[in-house]
């Protein structure tokens, strides 16, 4: 590690002001940032912790949606997002207890790790990501591996999930990291089905449109029997080839549909 300034503001306005300093970096739960600092892959002059902002914490439900503060931990989502069971279940299987009690939903979405679970939940649910400046639809938020629509100094204050009729998340865990080797989030709404895939693509989280069309017509595991996720853009590494990941996308989609139905 190296020397840097540390601030823990208690309001969004103070956090934004602190982030206006040159080379300042927002800090959520620190599950990615702290290891990055230890490896000297980043060297911000100031860390601005968002975990002391009360208005960015907690879970509330109203009008058929669940709103989660950006600084809310995975453990809190798992315990308090019961009105969206699939989301609560997704949060309960992120990492291990230490990660779930420190990591935050805002930090996960802002980082947009290609194997993280929350991006699939947000994209699969058609969530709205609210920042200190604007509302961003999930379809516009994720822009590639570790890349989002967030601008400099912009922080995620809350995320709103419309609650579907049925939903489920299936994850094939990479045992060393506890990240998803492949994860699939399926959500059925009155106007159709959304299928979001994480862990598989070099471009990060994505929607599998062919499966969405098939499942919107027939919400059953058999509806995707004849489909195959394209392997051309899939990650290929020592944990699994591109073809293996493409196969897992189909398998996990069917499992998610069966579990949701």
C-alpha positions in Angstrom: 0.0 0.0 0.0 1.0 3.7 -0.2 -0.1 7.0 1.4 -3.4 8.5 0.4 -6.1 10.7 2.0 -9.3 9.1 3.2 -12.7 10.8 3.6 -16.0 9.3 4.8 -18.8 11.9 4.0 -22.3 11.6 5.5 -24.2 13.0 2.5 -24.3 12.6 -1.2 -23.5 16.3 -1.7 -20.4 16.0 0.4 -19.3 12.8 -1.4 -19.6 14.5 -4.8 -17.6 17.5 -3.5 -14.9 15.2 -2.2 -14.7 13.3 -5.5 -14.2 16.6 -7.3 -10.6 16.5 -6.0 -8.0 15.5 -8.6 -7.3 11.7 -8.6 -10.0 11.0 -6.0 -11.7 7.6 -6.1 -15.0 6.4 -4.7 -14.9 3.5 -2.3 -17.8 1.2 -1.8 -17.3 -2.1 0.1 -13.7 -2.2 -1.1 -13.9 -5.8 -2.4 -12.2 -4.8 -5.7 -10.5 -1.5 -4.8 -8.5 -2.7 -1.8 -6.9 -5.6 -3.6 -6.2 -3.3 -6.6 -4.4 -0.9 -4.3 -2.4 -3.7 -2.6 -1.2 -4.8 -6.1 -0.5 -1.2 -7.0 -2.7 -1.4 -10.0 -4.2 2.0 -9.0 -2.9 4.9 -7.0 -5.6 7.5 -6.2 -4.6 10.4 -4.0 -7.8 10.2 -2.1 -10.4 7.5 -1.3 -13.9 8.7 -0.6 -15.9 6.1 1.3 -19.6 6.0 0.5 -20.6 3.6 3.3 -21.4 6.4 5.8 -24.2 8.0 3.8 -27.5 7.0 5.4 -29.6 8.0 2.4 -27.7 5.5 0.2 -28.5 2.5 2.5 -31.4 0.2 2.9 -34.1 -1.6 1.0 -37.7 -0.4 0.4 -40.6 -1.8 -1.6 -43.6 0.1 -3.1 -45.6 0.1 -6.3 -44.4 -3.3 -7.6 -40.7 -2.4 -7.3 -37.8 -2.7 -4.9 -35.5 0.2 -4.3 -32.0 -0.5 -2.9 -29.5 2.2 -1.8 -26.2 2.2 -3.6 -24.2 1.6 -0.3 -26.4 -1.3 0.8 -24.4 -4.5 1.4 -25.2 -7.8 -0.3 -26.1 -9.3 3.1 -28.7 -6.6 3.7 -30.2 -7.2 0.2 -30.3 -10.9 1.0 -32.1 -10.3 4.3 -34.5 -7.5 3.4 -35.4 -7.8 -0.3 -37.9 -10.5 0.3 -40.5 -8.9 -1.9 -38.2 -9.8 -4.8 -37.2 -13.4 -3.8 -34.9 -14.0 -6.8 -32.9 -10.9 -6.1 -32.6 -11.7 -2.4 -31.5 -15.2 -3.3 -28.9 -13.9 -5.8 -27.4 -11.6 -3.1 -27.3 -14.5 -0.6 -24.9 -16.5 -2.9 -22.4 -13.7 -3.7 -18.9 -14.6 -2.5 -18.7 -15.6 1.1 -20.0 -14.1 4.4 -17.1 -11.7 4.6 -17.7 -10.4 1.1 -21.5 -10.2 1.6 -21.1 -8.1 4.7 -18.7 -5.6 3.1 -19.5 -5.5 -0.6 -22.2 -3.1 -1.8 -24.6 -3.2 -4.8 -23.5 0.2 -6.0 -19.9 -0.8 -5.9 -20.5 -4.0 -7.8 -22.6 -2.3 -10.6 -20.1 0.5 -10.9 -17.2 -1.9 -11.3 -19.1 -4.1 -13.8 -16.9 -7.1 -13.4 -17.6 -9.5 -16.3 -18.3 -12.3 -13.8 -20.3 -10.4 -11.2 -23.8 -11.5 -10.2 -25.5 -8.1 -9.8 -25.1 -6.9 -13.4 -27.1 -10.0 -14.5 -29.8 -9.2 -11.9 -30.0 -5.6 -12.9 -30.0 -6.2 -16.7 -32.3 -9.2 -16.4 -34.8 -7.2 -14.3 -34.6 -4.1 -16.5 -33.6 -2.1 -13.4 -33.0 1.6 -13.2 -29.7 2.8 -11.9 -30.0 6.2 -10.2 -27.0 8.4 -9.7 -26.4 11.9 -8.2 -27.1 13.3 -11.7 -29.7 11.1 -13.5 -31.6 7.8 -14.0 -30.0 5.2 -16.3 -31.8 2.2 -17.7 -29.8 -1.0 -17.2 -29.9 -1.6 -21.0 -27.9 1.7 -21.4 -25.7 1.3 -18.3 -23.5 -1.7 -19.1 -21.1 -0.9 -21.9 -18.5 -3.6 -21.9 -16.1 -5.3 -19.6 -15.5 -3.0 -16.6 -17.2 -0.2 -18.5 -20.4 1.6 -17.6 -22.2 4.8 -18.5 -21.0 6.5 -15.3 -19.2 9.8 -15.8 -16.3 11.2 -13.8 -17.5 11.9 -10.2 -20.9 10.2 -10.8 -22.0 7.8 -8.0 -24.8 5.3 -7.8 -27.2 6.4 -5.1 -29.9 3.7 -5.6 -31.1 0.9 -7.9 -34.8 0.2 -8.6 -35.9 -3.2 -9.6 -39.4 -3.8 -11.0 -40.6 -7.1 -9.5 -41.4 -9.7 -12.1 -44.1 -12.4 -12.1 -41.4 -15.0 -11.9 -37.6 -15.0 -11.8 -34.6 -17.1 -10.9 -30.8 -16.8 -11.0 -28.6 -19.8 -11.7 -24.8 -19.6 -11.2 -22.1 -22.1 -12.1 -19.5 -21.1 -9.5 -15.8 -20.8 -10.1 -14.7 -22.4 -6.8 -11.6 -20.4 -6.2 -13.0 -17.0 -6.6 -16.7 -17.6 -5.9 -17.5 -15.5 -9.0 -19.8 -16.9 -11.7 -18.0 -19.0 -14.4 -21.4 -18.5 -16.0 -24.5 -17.0 -14.4 -28.0 -16.6 -16.0 -30.8 -14.4 -14.6 -34.3 -15.0 -16.1 -37.2 -12.7 -15.3 -40.8 -13.0 -16.6 -42.8 -9.8 -16.9 -46.3 -9.2 -18.3 -44.7 -7.8 -21.5 -42.1 -10.5 -22.0 -39.1 -12.4 -20.6 -35.6 -11.0 -20.0 -32.5 -13.2 -19.9 -29.2 -11.8 -18.8 -25.9 -13.7 -18.8 -22.8 -12.9 -16.8 -19.4 -14.6 -16.6 -19.4 -15.8 -20.2 -18.7 -13.0 -22.7 -15.6 -10.9 -23.3 -18.0 -7.9 -23.5 -19.4 -8.5 -20.0 -23.0 -9.0 -19.1 -25.4 -9.3 -22.0 -29.0 -10.2 -22.9 -29.7 -13.4 -24.8 -32.3 -12.2 -27.2 -33.1 -15.5 -28.9 -33.9 -17.1 -25.6 -36.0 -14.1 -24.6 -38.1 -14.4 -27.7 -38.6 -18.2 -27.3 -39.5 -17.9 -23.6 -41.9 -15.0 -24.1 -43.9 -17.3 -26.3 -43.5 -20.4 -24.1 -42.1 -20.0 -20.6 -40.8 -23.5 -20.2 -37.3 -25.0 -20.2 -38.1 -26.9 -23.4 -38.5 -23.6 -25.2 -34.7 -23.2 -25.4 -33.9 -26.8 -26.3 -33.2 -25.9 -29.9 -31.2 -22.8 -29.1 -27.4 -22.4 -28.8 -25.7 -19.3 -27.3 -23.0 -18.0 -29.8 -19.5 -19.1 -28.7 -17.7 -16.5 -30.8 -17.5 -13.8 -28.2 -17.2 -16.1 -25.1 -14.3 -16.0 -22.7 -11.9 -18.8 -23.1 -9.4 -19.5 -20.2 -8.0 -22.2 -18.0 -11.4 -22.6 -16.3 -13.4 -23.2 -19.4 -13.3 -22.9 -23.2 -15.6 -20.5 -25.1 -17.6 -23.5 -26.3 -18.0 -24.8 -22.7 -19.3 -21.4 -21.5 -21.7 -21.3 -24.4 -23.0 -24.7 -23.4 -23.4 -23.6 -19.8 -25.5 -20.6 -20.9 -28.1 -22.9 -22.3 -28.0 -25.3 -19.4 -28.3 -22.6 -16.8 -31.1 -20.8 -18.7 -33.2 -24.0 -18.7 -32.5 -24.5 -15.0 -33.5 -20.9 -14.2 -36.7 -21.2 -16.1 -37.5 -24.5 -14.4 -36.8 -23.1 -11.0 -38.8 -20.0 -11.6 -41.8 -21.9 -13.1 
